[in-house]
Amino acid sequence: MESMTAERPPVPYPAPPGDVWVAEEAGPDWQPAEAGRKCRALGPGGTAHGAPAAVRQLHGLHRRVWWQFCLQHGEGHWIEDGKVMQWVLKDEPGPQPPES
């Protein structure tokens, strides 16, 4: 398995004016991968990528199954302190009103 605390990937693109990127824990459909699992992403010729998996995602509507991915193919997710993290675009906090 890849490092349980990986470096944060860069944000997907510059934040629009008034927004900021925030690292947040991913939802329950994302978890750290099971030990010893391999990335399911397809490589050249349609063969499995095969790198050690770091994250897993729950797929399917009727039959829910976990798909394992390495950090390269984990759709921008990473592991931080044992949790799967992701970038979320939020409104930038504006000036706070003075306390009365």
Secondary structure by P-SEA (a helix, b strand, c coil): ccccccccccccccccccbbbbbbbbccccccccccbbbcccccccccccccccbbbbbbccbbbbbbbcccccccccccccbbbbbbbbcccccccccc
